[in-house]
Amino acid sequence: MRKVLLSCLAGCALLSADFNAEAWRYRRPLILSQPSAIAEFVADSALYRNSAASLDDLRILRDGVEVPYAILILASSRQTVERPAAIINKAWVPGVGVQAVLDLKGKSEHNRLRIATPQHNFKENVTVETSDDARAWDLVLKSGLIFDILQDEHAVAESTVSYPLSSRRFVRLTIPGWTDPSQLQAVWISAFNETSATRDTLGTFTPAVHEDAKTQTSELTVDFGFQGQPYDRVGLAVGPGFFSRSVEISSGNDRQHWFSLSGGVIFRTADDEQLSLETAERTERYLKITVFNADSAPLKFGPITVSGIRRTVRFPSSTAGSYVVYSGNAGARAPSYDFARVIPGNASAARATLGASAPNPLFRPPERPWTDRNPWLLNGTLVAAVIAMGAISVRMLRKIKSPPP
């Protein structure tokens, strides 16, 4: 009997040791049609909006008992094997540009090349051809953009182009805008394999556009309304016409302090266009895109589409019950569950659905410190201290001025 009682007490202590519903501001029902070993749901914008700690304050409960979970980031996976290519012929061909033939000396696969050059402040379209014998060539990339741009102390560069996977021995690279073969110092060839990430469109936003004639820039600012939701890709809508402009992406949690994230080029030609930009994943509330116009007329911009990599939340769901998701506790720490470390990577999961978000009726705002609730006491104490110091100073001055007896 004693062992049973001790077990019950230990179990109760374990269940009540961490979670206190009064500290969480929001809750949402979690709908699961039938029990399963593992279930999952997608972290949506409402969950990020209500979170006070970038999902570290997420808690799942079933019938009042905390349920462990793991957050999966459905990012892309990349694998690159790069090696230098032997340049067997490099020359400037009038009317064609600088051309180089690369000998890969084997039948290994390749689909990407990267150049090394001492050149700066350039923007060129290159072509790539492949061959088995260095005589008959097949065009595999008609127009690949490389650039190195310094604009108002902001540098952006891209020296890599991709083309369809090939196992041919020879590659011919042509840079039409160059006339000096020494500008092409070296070339690396690689086989690049990427599994695409699962992405969600976070929203389409109408940017606030500011044209600055002095700096010859257009600034597009987007307010997401809250911070904490990850994003890493931006798509622009630009009015008709051909153009090629360098851009810079910045983010911040206010409109005064900006963090530079990345740069790139947007363009539209008769053959192609590039209007999307990628950056390192960020969670700030504001996004700013600076378009450098130089002496060209500003472009006309439409809505901006922002997307991010999907997160799913997996949890054990073999027991039926009422599931609830809590969020909105700025003081909560990120939980540490065994489940996150032992869940099989290839395990299938049943789909669960988040219900509508609502205020948690049990929530109790943290009580302010006693001094904050009684500011008059602090002010009164300061006034009294000033008066006392003044009185002491007056007495000391009188003693100094009074003549000795």
C-alpha positions in Angstrom: 0.0 0.0 0.0 2.8 2.3 0.9 4.6 1.7 -2.4 1.4 2.4 -4.3 0.9 5.7 -2.4 4.5 6.8 -3.0 4.0 6.0 -6.7 0.9 8.0 -6.9 2.5 10.9 -5.1 5.5 10.8 -7.5 3.2 10.6 -10.5 1.2 13.6 -9.3 4.4 15.6 -8.7 5.7 14.7 -12.1 2.4 15.8 -13.8 2.1 19.1 -11.9 5.8 20.1 -11.7 6.0 22.3 -14.7 2.8 23.4 -16.3 0.6 26.1 -14.8 -2.3 27.2 -17.1 -2.5 30.6 -15.4 0.8 31.6 -17.1 -0.3 31.0 -20.7 -2.3 33.7 -22.5 -3.8 31.7 -25.4 -5.1 28.2 -26.0 -6.3 26.2 -29.1 -8.1 22.9 -29.4 -6.2 20.2 -31.2 -8.5 18.0 -33.2 -7.4 14.4 -33.9 -9.9 12.2 -35.7 -8.6 8.9 -34.4 -5.7 7.8 -32.1 -2.4 7.1 -33.8 1.2 6.3 -32.6 2.3 9.8 -33.7 0.3 12.8 -35.0 1.4 16.1 -36.3 0.1 19.6 -37.1 1.5 22.5 -39.1 2.6 25.6 -37.2 0.6 28.4 -38.7 0.7 32.2 -38.6 -1.8 32.4 -35.7 0.5 30.1 -33.6 3.5 32.3 -34.3 1.5 35.5 -33.6 0.3 34.2 -30.2 3.7 32.8 -29.2 5.7 35.1 -27.0 9.0 33.1 -27.4 9.2 31.9 -31.1 7.3 28.6 -30.2 9.5 27.9 -27.1 6.4 28.5 -25.0 4.4 25.9 -26.9 2.8 23.3 -24.6 0.4 20.5 -25.5 -1.9 19.0 -22.9 -4.2 16.0 -23.0 -6.8 15.9 -20.2 -4.7 18.2 -18.2 -1.5 16.2 -18.6 1.5 17.7 -20.5 2.3 15.8 -23.8 5.9 15.8 -25.2 6.4 17.0 -28.7 9.1 17.7 -31.4 9.3 20.5 -34.0 10.4 19.3 -37.4 11.8 21.9 -39.9 11.1 20.7 -43.4 14.2 22.4 -44.9 16.0 21.4 -48.0 19.0 19.1 -48.0 22.0 19.9 -50.1 25.0 17.8 -51.2 27.8 19.3 -53.2 31.0 17.7 -54.4 33.3 20.4 -56.0 36.6 20.1 -57.7 38.8 22.4 -59.8 38.4 22.0 -63.6 41.4 22.0 -66.0 41.2 24.9 -68.4 42.7 23.6 -71.7 41.7 26.6 -73.9 41.0 30.1 -72.9 40.8 33.0 -75.3 38.8 36.1 -76.4 36.8 35.4 -79.5 35.8 38.6 -81.4 32.0 39.0 -81.4 31.7 36.1 -79.0 33.5 37.1 -75.8 35.9 35.3 -73.4 35.6 31.5 -73.9 37.1 28.7 -71.9 37.0 24.9 -72.5 37.1 22.8 -69.3 38.4 19.2 -69.3 36.8 17.2 -66.5 38.9 14.1 -67.4 36.2 11.6 -66.7 32.5 10.7 -66.8 31.6 12.1 -63.4 28.3 14.0 -63.1 28.2 17.8 -62.9 25.5 20.5 -63.0 27.1 23.6 -61.5 30.2 25.8 -62.1 31.8 28.6 -60.1 34.4 31.1 -61.4 37.2 33.0 -59.8 38.0 36.4 -61.1 39.8 39.6 -59.9 37.0 41.6 -61.5 34.7 43.8 -59.5 31.6 45.8 -60.3 30.3 43.7 -63.2 27.1 42.0 -64.2 27.3 39.5 -67.0 25.1 36.8 -68.6 27.1 33.6 -69.4 26.4 30.5 -71.6 27.4 26.9 -70.9 27.8 24.1 -73.4 28.8 20.5 -73.0 30.5 18.0 -75.3 31.9 14.5 -75.4 34.8 15.3 -77.8 35.3 19.1 -77.5 34.1 19.5 -81.1 30.3 19.1 -81.2 28.7 21.2 -78.5 25.2 21.2 -77.0 23.9 24.4 -75.3 22.7 23.6 -71.8 22.5 27.1 -70.3 21.6 30.0 -72.6 21.8 32.8 -70.0 23.2 32.4 -66.5 23.8 35.6 -64.4 27.0 36.3 -62.6 27.7 39.6 -60.8 29.8 41.5 -58.4 28.3 44.9 -57.4 29.4 47.5 -55.0 26.7 50.1 -54.4 26.9 52.7 -51.7 29.3 50.5 -49.7 27.0 47.5 -50.0 28.6 44.6 -51.9 26.6 41.7 -53.5 28.1 39.0 -55.6 27.2 35.7 -57.3 29.8 33.7 -59.3 28.0 30.4 -59.6 25.6 29.2 -62.3 23.6 25.9 -62.6 22.6 23.8 -65.6 21.0 20.4 -66.2 22.8 17.4 -64.9 25.4 16.1 -67.3 28.2 13.5 -67.4 30.0 14.8 -70.5 33.7 15.3 -70.2 34.0 18.8 -71.7 32.3 22.1 -70.7 32.6 25.3 -72.6 32.0 28.6 -70.8 31.3 31.8 -72.6 31.2 35.3 -71.1 30.1 37.6 -73.9 30.8 40.9 -72.1 34.4 40.3 -71.3 37.4 40.9 -73.6 40.3 40.0 -71.5 40.9 36.2 -70.9 42.9 37.0 -67.7 39.7 38.1 -66.1 38.8 34.4 -65.8 41.3 33.0 -63.3 39.9 29.6 -62.4 36.7 27.5 -62.6 35.4 24.9 -60.2 32.9 22.2 -61.3 30.5 20.5 -58.9 27.6 18.0 -58.7 24.9 19.7 -56.7 21.9 17.8 -55.4 19.2 19.5 -53.5 15.9 18.2 -52.0 13.5 21.0 -52.1 12.2 22.4 -48.8 8.5 22.3 -48.0 7.4 25.9 -48.0 4.3 27.9 -47.0 3.3 31.3 -48.3 3.1 33.5 -45.2 1.2 36.2 -47.0 1.0 38.8 -49.8 1.7 42.3 -48.6 1.3 45.8 -50.2 4.6 47.5 -49.5 5.1 51.1 -48.5 7.2 52.6 -51.3 9.6 55.5 -50.8 11.5 57.0 -53.7 14.8 58.7 -52.8 16.1 60.9 -55.6 19.3 61.8 -53.7 20.4 58.1 -53.3 18.6 57.0 -56.5 16.9 54.2 -54.6 13.4 52.8 -54.1 12.7 51.5 -50.6 9.9 48.9 -50.2 8.9 48.3 -46.6 6.6 45.5 -45.3 5.1 45.3 -41.8 4.1 41.7 -40.9 2.3 42.9 -37.8 4.3 40.8 -35.3 7.8 39.3 -34.9 8.6 35.6 -34.5 7.5 33.9 -37.8 10.5 32.6 -39.9 10.8 33.8 -43.5 13.6 33.4 -46.0 12.1 34.1 -49.5 10.6 37.3 -51.1 8.8 37.5 -54.4 8.3 40.9 -56.1 5.7 42.0 -58.6 7.1 44.6 -61.0 5.4 46.5 -63.7 6.0 45.9 -67.5 9.3 46.6 -69.1 12.9 45.3 -69.2 15.3 46.1 -66.4 18.2 44.9 -64.3 18.7 46.3 -60.8 20.7 45.3 -57.7 18.8 45.1 -54.5 19.5 44.7 -50.8 17.3 43.0 -48.2 17.2 44.3 -44.6 15.0 43.5 -41.5 14.3 45.0 -38.1 11.9 45.1 -35.2 11.3 48.8 -35.7 11.6 51.3 -38.6 14.8 52.9 -37.5 17.3 50.1 -36.9 17.9 47.7 -39.8 20.0 44.6 -40.2 21.4 43.9 -43.6 20.6 40.4 -44.7 21.6 39.8 -48.3 21.7 41.2 -51.7 21.0 40.2 -55.2 19.7 41.2 -58.7 16.2 41.4 -60.1 15.9 41.5 -63.8 13.6 41.0 -66.8 14.8 40.5 -70.3 13.2 39.3 -73.5 14.2 35.8 -72.6 14.0 35.5 -68.8 13.2 37.2 -65.5 14.3 36.9 -61.9 12.0 38.5 -59.3 12.5 36.4 -56.2 15.1 36.9 -53.6 16.4 34.6 -50.9 18.0 35.4 -47.6 19.0 33.7 -44.3 16.0 32.8 -42.3 14.8 35.8 -40.1 11.9 36.5 -37.8 11.9 40.3 -37.5 8.6 42.2 -37.8 9.7 44.6 -40.6 11.3 43.8 -44.0 12.9 46.4 -46.2 14.0 45.9 -49.8 16.2 48.6 -51.3 16.3 48.8 -55.1 19.3 50.7 -56.6 18.0 52.5 -59.7 21.2 54.4 -60.6 20.2 56.7 -63.5 17.2 54.6 -64.6 13.6 55.6 -63.8 12.1 53.9 -60.7 10.2 50.7 -61.3 6.5 50.2 -60.5 6.0 47.7 -57.8 3.0 45.6 -56.9 2.4 43.2 -53.9 5.2 41.3 -52.2 4.8 37.6 -51.5 6.8 36.3 -48.5 7.3 32.6 -47.8 9.1 30.4 -45.2 10.1 26.9 -44.5 7.3 24.8 -42.9 7.5 23.6 -39.3 5.4 20.7 -38.1 4.8 19.7 -34.5 4.8 15.9 -33.8 3.5 14.4 -30.6 2.5 10.9 -29.3 -1.2 10.4 -29.8 -1.9 6.8 -29.1 -4.3 7.7 -26.3 -7.6 9.3 -27.0 -8.5 12.4 -25.1 -9.0 16.2 -25.4 -5.9 17.9 -26.7 -5.2 21.6 -26.1 -2.3 23.7 -27.4 -1.2 26.6 -25.1 1.1 29.5 -26.1 1.8 33.1 -25.0 4.1 32.9 -22.0 7.1 35.1 -22.4 8.8 33.6 -19.4 8.5 30.0 -20.6 11.7 28.1 -21.4 12.0 25.7 -24.3 11.0 22.2 -23.1 13.3 19.2 -23.3 11.6 15.9 -24.0 13.0 12.5 -24.7 10.5 12.2 -27.4 12.4 14.7 -29.6 15.5 12.5 -29.4 13.9 9.1 -29.9 11.3 9.7 -32.5 12.1 7.8 -35.7 13.1 10.1 -38.6 11.0 8.3 -41.1 7.9 7.6 -38.9 4.6 8.4 -40.5 2.2 10.7 -38.6 -1.5 11.2 -38.6 -2.8 14.7 -39.4 -4.1 16.7 -36.5 -5.8 20.1 -37.0 -5.5 23.2 -34.8 -8.8 24.8 -33.9 -9.4 28.5 -33.5 -7.2 30.5 -31.1 -8.9 32.0 -28.1 -7.8 33.7 -24.8 -7.1 31.3 -22.0 -9.8 32.0 -19.4 -7.4 30.8 -16.6 -4.7 33.3 -17.6 -3.5 35.6 -14.8 -1.2 38.4 -15.8 2.1 38.4 -13.8 1.8 40.7 -10.8 3.8 43.8 -11.1 6.5 44.5 -8.5 5.3 46.2 -5.3 7.3 49.4 -6.1 5.7 49.6 -9.6 2.2 49.3 -8.0 3.1 52.0 -5.5 5.2 54.6 -7.4 4.3 57.3 -4.9 6.4 55.6 -2.2 9.6 55.7 -4.3 8.9 59.3 -5.3 8.2 60.3 -1.7 11.4 58.6 -0.5 13.4 60.5 -3.1 11.8 63.8 -2.1 12.5 63.1 1.6 16.1 62.2 0.8 16.6 65.4 -1.1 15.1 67.5 1.7 17.3 65.7 4.3 20.5 66.2 2.2 19.6 69.8 1.8 19.0 70.3 5.5 22.4 68.7 6.3 24.1 70.8 3.7 22.6 74.0 5.2 23.7 73.1 8.7 27.3 72.4 7.5 27.5 75.7 5.7 26.3 77.6 8.8 29.0 75.9 10.9 31.7 76.9 8.4 30.5 80.5 8.3 30.0 81.1 12.0 33.1 82.7 13.8 34.9 80.7 16.4 34.0 81.6 20.0 
